[in-house]
Amino acid sequence: MDSSQGGQRNTAVVIGGGIAGLLSARALSEHYGEVVVLDRDEQPGEGVQRRGVPQSFHLHQMLPCGEQILERLFPGFLDDVLRLGAFPLTDAVLKWTNRYGTMTMPAPERGAFYSRGLVEQAIRERVRSIANVRFGYEQTVVDLCATADRTRVTGVKCRYGSQPEYATTVPADLVVDASGRSSKLPQWLSVLGYPAPPDEVVTSGIGYSTRYYRVPNRADVAALLVIENDCTAGNPAGGVLKRIEGDVWSACLSGIGGQYPPTGVAGFERGLTELISPAIAEALRAAEPLTAPRGFRVPVCVRRHYEQLRRWPAGLLVLGDALSTVDPIYGQGMTVAAIQAESIATCLREQDGPCFERDALAAIQRASHPAWWLSALEDLRWPGVEHTGGAPFKNIALLHKYFDLALERMTQQFTSGTTGFDPTFLSYFAMTGLLVAPSEVVNATMLNALLSGESTEAQRAIRAEVRVYGESISTVLADAVALAA
């Protein structure tokens, strides 16, 4: 028997019409006769920032891994976002400043920058064109339906708008909760007699402040300016300036460890000058502000380990922010949703048995765990950030020094005047783009490559750390990244 009663995959219901929900619907559409997407918001117009996605005002971008998945799910997707007005990256220049220098990099041969509203619109249009997918807007799911013995979810109860008298039941062979941070799944499961899942928590204390500008065409302004924070100097402020659509640019300030960026106009403008580089402030000198700054805060990042529950009802899955909220500073959220949706598709193709849902939950967690591990590890550099629940991270100090050196060596490849370009060190960029596993970057062979060349402070720091472990460093490195495998 597969994930539905009697082995028949008739109807799947997806709770939530955001990125995770839309991509889930696409994955399910190949395996179910009908897929119903229920969303509590009104049907959005073109590029509209939905009420149910308060973070949509801020910067979003699929990482390279996510963009590859989108092209697999929706062939020609890049052409879709370009048609809708995304900024094409042809001949664009990207600049990334960190404590080791400024990298000036060419953009990919084919690519685009876009807002959250635009990329969601493009995905929604593709999903709406699928014949067996239908949408129900202004539908708030209020509970799960289940069999009398509560071992199988059989659908959802929902109401239209805020009117309880219009409550209805939508039967389903599979329900997928993609309702985001506001997910009520723990409460619904409690009503059915299931315990709360073990939670893994990172007290990141993340904050954003974003403002939109119209920037005159200037050849000297890169399409993307990224300025990292500097943990060695205790400066938590990071900044990004990105051209998203037409001549509209989004400027974003970020902070970590409870040190939130300002949201007032004067404070925001001052904050741009307090970054480790003045590049963004200089680029915006002649710009026209289009909005006031707007803030968004994420006090904690939570990963719910539903896959560890001893009992789990058949006919129920969960993904996206309803499953785990990764630190948004690293731009992983939409890509993680894409990874998880593709995992569901793989499980539906390859798995068949009474434990399908539990196996699928475990597969979803495995596939998206490197993103959680990488972001949490970076957050743990800052005072006040703690990791509780879940398996403890190993050799954190060693990994921090290792990634410091990897970032330095990658930066050297793009620093003006550097000779002897070595693509070996781009593996760090591939890892942060979720294209390769951390184990492909953290290993003895790569360590030897990182330690070649002239001695630097970052090299000396890792050498001192390595001497502590002696000949066992290969085992120590493998053990350090085993959690992210």
DOVO-491389 format. One record per residue (C-alpha): residue number from 1; residue in one letter; chain; x, y, z. Coordinates in Angstrom, 2 decimals, decimal comma. Example, Ala and Ser with C-alpha at 12.3 -4.5 7.8 and 13.67 -1.06 7.14 Angstrom:
REM DOVO-491389
1|a|A|12,30|-4,50|7,80
2|s|A|13,67|-1,06|7,14
***
This chain:
REM DOVO-491389
1|m|A|0,00|0,00|0,00
2|d|A|1,27|3,52|-0,76
3|s|A|0,50|6,84|0,92
4|s|A|-3,24|6,75|0,22
5|q|A|-6,09|4,46|1,18
6|g|A|-6,29|1,29|-0,85
7|g|A|-3,19|2,25|-2,83
8|q|A|-5,07|4,91|-4,83
9|r|A|-3,67|8,42|-5,05
10|n|A|-6,82|10,37|-5,74
11|t|A|-6,64|13,75|-4,01
12|a|A|-3,86|15,68|-2,28
13|v|A|-4,47|18,87|-0,31
14|v|A|-1,71|21,44|0,19
15|i|A|-2,13|23,92|3,04
16|g|A|-0,54|27,21|1,96
17|g|A|-0,10|28,87|-1,43
18|g|A|3,40|30,29|-0,93
19|i|A|6,63|29,06|-2,50
20|a|A|6,67|25,78|-0,52
21|g|A|3,02|25,09|-1,21
22|l|A|3,25|25,86|-4,91
23|l|A|6,31|23,68|-5,41
24|s|A|4,65|20,89|-3,43
25|a|A|1,61|21,10|-5,69
26|r|A|3,86|20,79|-8,73
27|a|A|5,55|17,69|-7,28
28|l|A|2,24|16,09|-6,27
29|s|A|0,52|16,79|-9,58
30|e|A|2,36|13,90|-11,24
31|h|A|1,14|11,40|-8,65
32|y|A|-2,41|12,43|-7,66
33|g|A|-5,54|12,76|-9,73
34|e|A|-6,32|16,13|-8,15
35|v|A|-4,23|18,57|-6,11
36|v|A|-6,04|21,27|-4,12
37|v|A|-4,07|24,26|-2,82
38|l|A|-5,79|26,08|0,04
39|d|A|-4,58|29,53|0,99
40|r|A|-5,96|31,94|3,57
41|d|A|-5,08|35,04|1,53
42|e|A|-7,07|36,57|-1,29
43|q|A|-6,02|35,61|-4,79
44|p|A|-2,94|37,78|-5,37
45|g|A|-2,46|40,06|-8,32
46|e|A|0,73|40,44|-10,30
47|g|A|3,77|40,84|-8,07
48|v|A|1,60|41,45|-5,00
49|q|A|3,21|40,96|-1,60
50|r|A|0,74|38,69|0,16
51|r|A|-0,51|39,47|3,66
52|g|A|0,39|35,97|4,76
53|v|A|4,05|36,47|3,84
54|p|A|5,26|39,44|5,91
55|q|A|8,87|38,77|4,89
56|s|A|8,07|39,22|1,18
57|f|A|9,03|42,92|1,32
58|h|A|12,62|41,90|1,93
59|l|A|15,29|40,47|-0,33
60|h|A|14,78|37,01|-1,79
61|q|A|16,78|34,99|-4,28
62|m|A|16,96|31,34|-5,15
63|l|A|20,43|29,97|-4,52
64|p|A|22,08|28,16|-7,48
65|c|A|20,73|24,81|-6,25
66|g|A|17,20|26,21|-6,08
67|e|A|17,39|27,69|-9,56
68|q|A|18,46|24,32|-10,95
69|i|A|15,47|22,66|-9,27
70|l|A|13,10|25,30|-10,68
71|e|A|14,38|24,60|-14,17
72|r|A|13,81|20,87|-13,64
73|l|A|10,28|21,42|-12,37
74|f|A|9,43|24,18|-14,86
75|p|A|11,64|24,00|-17,98
76|g|A|12,26|27,51|-19,28
77|f|A|11,51|29,11|-15,90
78|l|A|14,23|31,75|-16,32
79|d|A|12,47|33,01|-19,42
80|d|A|9,28|33,32|-17,36
81|v|A|10,80|35,64|-14,75
82|l|A|12,52|37,70|-17,43
83|r|A|9,21|38,10|-19,25
84|l|A|7,64|39,34|-16,00
85|g|A|10,30|42,03|-15,61
86|a|A|13,16|40,48|-13,65
87|f|A|16,56|42,10|-14,14
88|p|A|18,66|40,08|-16,62
89|l|A|22,23|39,38|-15,48
90|t|A|23,76|39,39|-18,94
91|d|A|27,06|41,32|-18,67
92|a|A|26,27|42,29|-15,07
93|v|A|28,94|42,64|-12,38
94|l|A|28,61|41,35|-8,83
95|k|A|30,66|42,54|-5,85
96|w|A|31,00|40,79|-2,52
97|t|A|32,96|42,39|0,33
98|n|A|34,08|40,47|3,40
99|r|A|36,83|40,97|5,95
100|y|A|39,40|39,56|3,51
101|g|A|38,67|41,92|0,63
102|t|A|36,25|42,62|-2,20
103|m|A|35,50|40,07|-4,89
104|t|A|34,44|41,41|-8,28
105|m|A|32,77|38,60|-10,16
106|p|A|30,99|38,24|-13,49
107|a|A|27,38|37,13|-13,25
108|p|A|26,30|33,77|-14,67
109|e|A|25,86|33,71|-18,43
110|r|A|22,13|33,26|-17,89
111|g|A|20,43|34,49|-14,77
112|a|A|18,13|37,07|-13,25
113|f|A|17,44|39,05|-10,09
114|y|A|13,87|39,43|-8,90
115|s|A|11,63|40,23|-5,96
116|r|A|9,80|37,62|-3,88
117|g|A|6,50|38,74|-5,38
118|l|A|7,73|38,29|-8,95
119|v|A|9,27|34,84|-8,56
120|e|A|6,20|33,63|-6,64
121|q|A|3,98|34,98|-9,42
122|a|A|6,01|33,10|-12,02
123|i|A|5,77|29,84|-10,06
124|r|A|2,05|30,36|-9,43
125|e|A|1,36|30,90|-13,14
126|r|A|3,13|27,64|-13,98
127|v|A|1,28|25,69|-11,30
128|r|A|-2,10|27,16|-12,28
129|s|A|-1,52|25,91|-15,82
130|i|A|-1,38|22,29|-14,56
131|a|A|-4,72|20,71|-15,41
132|n|A|-5,23|18,73|-12,21
133|v|A|-4,30|21,53|-9,77
134|r|A|-6,94|23,90|-8,43
135|f|A|-6,75|26,72|-5,90
136|g|A|-9,02|27,71|-3,04
137|y|A|-8,30|31,24|-1,83
138|e|A|-9,54|32,83|1,40
139|q|A|-9,68|29,31|2,82
140|t|A|-8,32|29,03|6,36
141|v|A|-7,62|25,47|7,45
142|v|A|-8,74|25,08|11,07
143|d|A|-8,21|21,37|11,72
144|l|A|-7,31|17,97|10,33
145|c|A|-9,84|15,22|9,67
146|a|A|-8,88|11,69|10,65
147|t|A|-10,15|8,14|10,89
148|a|A|-11,86|7,00|14,10
149|d|A|-8,65|5,40|15,37
150|r|A|-6,72|8,59|14,47
151|t|A|-4,03|6,69|12,58
152|r|A|-4,75|8,32|9,22
153|v|A|-5,46|11,88|8,16
154|t|A|-8,36|11,94|5,71
155|g|A|-8,63|15,64|4,88
156|v|A|-8,96|19,10|6,37
157|k|A|-11,62|21,35|7,82
158|c|A|-11,54|24,92|6,58
159|r|A|-13,60|28,07|6,62
160|y|A|-14,11|30,75|4,03
161|g|A|-12,60|34,06|5,14
162|s|A|-13,49|34,84|8,74
163|q|A|-16,96|33,37|8,57
164|p|A|-17,22|30,14|10,61
165|e|A|-20,68|29,44|9,25
166|y|A|-19,04|28,70|5,90
167|a|A|-16,91|25,87|7,29
168|t|A|-16,43|22,89|5,02
169|t|A|-14,48|19,64|4,81
170|v|A|-12,08|18,83|1,99
171|p|A|-11,31|15,08|1,84
172|a|A|-7,82|14,00|0,83
173|d|A|-5,61|10,94|0,55
174|l|A|-2,59|13,11|1,44
175|v|A|-2,39|16,44|3,28
176|v|A|0,79|18,50|3,02
177|d|A|1,25|21,33|5,52
178|a|A|3,17|24,13|3,81
179|s|A|1,58|26,92|5,84
180|g|A|4,83|28,51|6,99
181|r|A|5,89|29,88|10,36
182|s|A|2,28|30,16|11,51
183|s|A|1,66|26,42|11,12
184|k|A|-0,88|25,00|13,57
185|l|A|0,25|21,42|13,00
186|p|A|1,55|20,83|16,56
187|q|A|-1,87|21,82|17,95
188|w|A|-3,76|19,74|15,39
189|l|A|-1,64|16,70|16,15
190|s|A|-2,21|17,21|19,86
191|v|A|-5,97|17,06|19,34
192|l|A|-5,45|13,72|17,59
193|g|A|-3,43|12,42|20,52
194|y|A|0,08|12,82|19,12
195|p|A|2,89|14,37|21,19
196|a|A|4,69|17,57|20,25
197|p|A|7,75|16,98|18,07
198|p|A|11,25|17,49|19,47
199|d|A|12,37|21,00|18,56
200|e|A|15,88|22,06|17,60
201|v|A|16,36|25,78|18,21
202|v|A|18,97|28,39|17,31
203|t|A|18,51|31,70|19,16
204|s|A|19,88|33,72|16,24
205|g|A|18,21|37,06|17,00
206|i|A|18,11|38,00|13,30
207|g|A|16,80|41,35|12,11
208|y|A|16,28|42,98|8,71
209|s|A|15,59|46,50|7,56
210|t|A|14,81|47,07|3,89
211|r|A|14,23|50,11|1,72
212|y|A|13,58|50,43|-2,01
213|y|A|15,27|52,98|-4,28
214|r|A|15,32|54,10|-7,88
215|v|A|18,97|54,30|-8,90
216|p|A|20,07|56,23|-12,01
217|n|A|21,86|54,09|-14,58
218|r|A|25,51|54,10|-13,61
219|a|A|28,11|51,84|-15,13
220|d|A|30,13|51,91|-11,91
221|v|A|27,39|50,39|-9,73
222|a|A|27,34|46,58|-9,65
223|a|A|24,01|44,80|-10,03
224|l|A|24,68|43,21|-6,64
225|l|A|26,67|44,58|-3,73
226|v|A|27,05|42,29|-0,72
227|i|A|28,84|43,53|2,39
228|e|A|29,28|40,92|5,08
229|n|A|29,38|41,53|8,79
230|d|A|32,66|41,02|10,63
231|c|A|32,61|38,79|13,68
232|t|A|36,32|39,40|14,32
233|a|A|35,60|43,10|14,85
234|g|A|32,30|42,52|16,63
235|n|A|30,39|44,31|13,85
236|p|A|27,06|42,46|13,29
237|a|A|25,86|44,75|10,50
238|g|A|25,64|43,37|6,99
239|g|A|24,21|44,95|3,88
240|v|A|22,98|44,08|0,40
241|l|A|22,06|46,28|-2,54
242|k|A|20,45|44,42|-5,43
243|r|A|18,82|45,52|-8,65
244|i|A|15,59|43,56|-8,84
245|e|A|13,28|44,88|-11,58
246|g|A|13,77|47,73|-14,03
247|d|A|15,57|50,58|-12,27
248|v|A|14,29|49,50|-8,83
249|w|A|16,88|48,44|-6,26
250|s|A|16,43|46,89|-2,85
251|a|A|18,78|47,88|-0,03
252|c|A|18,82|45,70|3,05
253|l|A|20,58|45,99|6,40
254|s|A|20,84|42,98|8,68
255|g|A|21,92|42,25|12,22
256|i|A|22,39|39,16|14,35
257|g|A|22,54|38,16|18,00
258|g|A|19,73|40,53|18,92
259|q|A|21,55|43,54|17,46
260|y|A|18,78|44,61|15,11
261|p|A|19,27|47,22|12,36
262|p|A|17,44|50,57|12,53
263|t|A|14,07|51,02|10,84
264|g|A|13,84|54,82|10,89
265|v|A|14,98|56,79|7,84
266|a|A|17,86|58,58|9,56
267|g|A|19,01|55,43|11,31
268|f|A|18,85|53,41|8,12
269|e|A|20,93|55,93|6,19
270|r|A|23,44|56,03|9,04
271|g|A|23,51|52,25|9,16
272|l|A|24,63|52,11|5,53
273|t|A|27,74|54,07|6,49
274|e|A|28,57|51,76|9,41
275|l|A|29,14|48,68|7,26
276|i|A|32,71|47,47|6,76
277|s|A|32,61|49,03|3,27
278|p|A|31,02|52,33|2,14
279|a|A|30,11|50,89|-1,28
280|i|A|26,34|50,74|-0,76
281|a|A|26,11|54,19|0,80
282|e|A|28,11|55,62|-2,10
283|a|A|25,96|53,85|-4,71
284|l|A|22,79|55,35|-3,19
285|r|A|23,97|58,96|-2,94
286|a|A|21,98|60,11|-5,96
287|a|A|19,21|57,54|-5,59
288|e|A|15,52|58,30|-5,12
289|p|A|13,97|56,54|-2,10
290|l|A|10,74|54,79|-3,08
291|t|A|9,69|53,51|0,36
292|a|A|10,41|54,01|4,01
293|p|A|12,58|51,36|5,67
294|r|A|10,65|48,37|6,97
295|g|A|11,86|45,90|9,58
296|f|A|11,46|42,17|10,07
297|r|A|12,75|40,09|12,99
298|v|A|13,37|36,40|13,53
299|p|A|14,25|35,88|17,22
300|v|A|14,72|32,12|16,89
301|c|A|15,11|29,56|14,13
302|v|A|13,26|26,30|14,80
303|r|A|13,55|22,86|13,25
304|r|A|10,73|20,51|14,18
305|h|A|11,78|16,87|14,18
306|y|A|8,47|15,25|13,26
307|e|A|10,43|12,36|11,78
308|q|A|11,53|11,38|15,31
309|l|A|8,02|10,84|16,65
310|r|A|7,33|7,18|17,41
311|r|A|3,80|7,53|16,05
312|w|A|2,80|9,47|12,94
313|p|A|-0,52|9,46|11,09
314|a|A|-0,62|8,18|7,54
315|g|A|-1,67|10,70|4,90
316|l|A|0,24|13,66|6,36
317|l|A|3,47|15,44|5,39
318|v|A|4,99|18,83|6,25
319|l|A|7,67|21,00|4,66
320|g|A|8,94|24,54|4,28
321|d|A|8,89|26,94|7,22
322|a|A|6,24|24,76|8,85
323|l|A|9,04|22,20|9,25
324|s|A|12,09|24,38|9,77
325|t|A|12,90|28,09|9,67
326|v|A|16,47|28,62|8,53
327|d|A|18,28|31,89|9,19
328|p|A|17,13|34,20|6,35
329|i|A|20,44|36,10|6,29
330|y|A|21,90|33,39|4,07
331|g|A|19,05|33,42|1,54
332|q|A|18,33|29,70|1,86
333|g|A|14,59|29,67|2,54
334|m|A|13,13|29,39|-0,97
335|t|A|15,86|26,96|-2,02
336|v|A|15,19|24,74|0,99
337|a|A|11,50|24,66|0,01
338|a|A|12,50|23,58|-3,50
339|i|A|14,82|20,87|-2,15
340|q|A|12,06|19,53|0,09
341|a|A|9,43|19,54|-2,67
342|e|A|11,77|17,63|-4,94
343|s|A|12,37|15,16|-2,10
344|i|A|8,62|14,51|-1,89
345|a|A|8,54|13,86|-5,65
346|t|A|11,44|11,42|-5,35
347|c|A|9,77|9,58|-2,47
348|l|A|6,50|9,28|-4,39
349|r|A|8,36|7,77|-7,33
350|e|A|10,59|5,41|-5,38
351|q|A|8,91|4,51|-2,09
352|d|A|5,93|2,29|-1,56
353|g|A|4,85|0,92|1,79
354|p|A|2,93|1,48|5,00
355|c|A|5,69|3,73|6,41
356|f|A|5,77|6,04|3,40
357|e|A|5,09|9,25|5,33
358|r|A|7,67|8,60|8,04
359|d|A|10,25|7,66|5,42
360|a|A|9,40|10,76|3,40
361|l|A|9,72|13,03|6,45
362|a|A|13,15|11,58|7,17
363|a|A|14,19|12,07|3,53
364|i|A|12,98|15,68|3,55
365|q|A|14,98|16,40|6,70
366|r|A|18,13|14,76|5,29
367|a|A|17,92|16,66|2,03
368|s|A|17,54|20,05|3,68
369|h|A|19,78|19,52|6,69
370|p|A|23,00|20,95|5,14
371|a|A|21,29|24,35|4,88
372|w|A|20,26|24,25|8,54
373|w|A|23,72|23,08|9,61
374|l|A|25,58|25,76|7,63
375|s|A|23,42|28,67|8,78
376|a|A|23,35|27,58|12,43
377|l|A|27,12|27,08|12,44
378|e|A|27,68|30,61|11,14
379|d|A|25,23|32,08|13,65
380|l|A|27,11|30,41|16,51
381|r|A|30,01|32,80|15,92
382|w|A|28,06|35,53|17,72
383|p|A|27,60|36,17|21,46
384|g|A|24,16|35,26|22,72
385|v|A|23,44|32,74|19,94
386|e|A|22,81|29,25|21,29
387|h|A|21,90|25,89|19,78
388|t|A|19,63|23,59|21,79
389|g|A|17,90|20,33|20,98
390|g|A|18,95|18,03|18,19
391|a|A|22,39|16,47|17,85
392|p|A|25,11|18,81|19,18
393|f|A|27,46|20,35|16,65
394|k|A|31,01|19,01|16,82
395|n|A|34,33|20,88|16,64
396|i|A|32,71|24,27|16,16
397|a|A|35,90|26,27|16,74
398|l|A|37,77|24,12|14,21
399|l|A|35,05|24,54|11,59
400|h|A|34,90|28,30|12,10
401|k|A|38,63|28,60|11,47
402|y|A|38,39|26,20|8,53
403|f|A|35,65|28,24|6,86
404|d|A|37,54|31,47|7,59
405|l|A|40,47|30,14|5,58
406|a|A|38,19|28,78|2,83
407|l|A|36,55|32,20|2,49
408|e|A|39,95|33,91|2,42
409|r|A|41,28|31,61|-0,30
410|m|A|38,13|32,07|-2,39
411|t|A|38,35|35,84|-1,98
412|q|A|41,95|35,77|-3,19
413|q|A|40,79|34,28|-6,49
414|f|A|38,78|37,38|-7,31
415|t|A|40,90|40,09|-5,73
416|s|A|42,32|42,54|-8,23
417|g|A|45,95|41,77|-9,04
418|t|A|45,87|38,16|-7,86
419|t|A|47,49|35,71|-10,26
420|g|A|47,14|31,97|-10,53
421|f|A|43,37|31,55|-10,40
422|d|A|42,57|28,18|-8,82
423|p|A|38,97|26,94|-9,22
424|t|A|39,57|24,47|-6,36
425|f|A|38,69|27,17|-3,88
426|l|A|35,33|27,91|-5,51
427|s|A|34,00|24,79|-3,80
428|y|A|33,28|26,99|-0,77
429|f|A|30,93|29,08|-2,93
430|a|A|29,33|25,89|-4,29
431|m|A|28,75|24,68|-0,72
432|t|A|27,07|27,91|0,39
433|g|A|24,93|27,74|-2,77
434|l|A|23,88|24,24|-1,62
435|l|A|25,32|22,69|-4,77
436|v|A|27,77|20,42|-2,97
437|a|A|27,78|18,78|0,44
438|p|A|29,97|20,21|3,24
439|s|A|32,00|16,99|3,16
440|e|A|33,27|17,96|-0,31
441|v|A|34,76|21,11|1,20
442|v|A|35,75|19,92|4,67
443|n|A|38,25|17,08|4,25
444|a|A|41,98|16,46|4,53
445|t|A|42,64|16,89|0,80
446|m|A|40,99|20,31|0,73
447|l|A|42,72|21,29|3,97
448|n|A|46,11|20,65|2,38
449|a|A|45,11|22,82|-0,58
450|l|A|43,91|25,60|1,72
451|l|A|47,21|25,54|3,62
452|s|A|49,31|25,93|0,48
453|g|A|50,72|29,30|-0,50
454|e|A|51,75|32,25|1,61
455|s|A|51,09|32,24|5,33
456|t|A|48,18|34,39|6,55
457|e|A|46,54|34,96|9,89
458|a|A|43,70|32,63|8,86
459|q|A|46,24|29,96|7,91
460|r|A|48,12|30,30|11,16
461|a|A|44,87|30,01|13,13
462|i|A|43,85|26,74|11,48
463|r|A|47,38|25,33|11,68
464|a|A|47,36|25,87|15,44
465|e|A|43,97|24,15|15,65
466|v|A|45,12|21,23|13,49
467|r|A|48,20|20,60|15,64
468|v|A|45,90|19,79|18,55
469|y|A|44,52|16,80|16,63
470|g|A|47,74|15,62|14,98
471|e|A|47,43|12,74|12,52
472|s|A|43,78|12,18|13,41
473|i|A|42,70|15,39|11,66
474|s|A|41,14|13,46|8,75
475|t|A|38,86|11,59|11,14
476|v|A|38,09|14,76|13,09
477|l|A|37,06|16,63|9,92
478|a|A|34,89|13,76|8,74
479|d|A|33,23|13,59|12,14
480|a|A|32,68|17,36|12,20
481|v|A|30,63|17,32|8,99
482|a|A|28,95|13,95|9,51
483|l|A|25,90|15,73|10,91
484|a|A|25,49|17,62|7,62
485|a|A|25,82|14,57|5,38
***
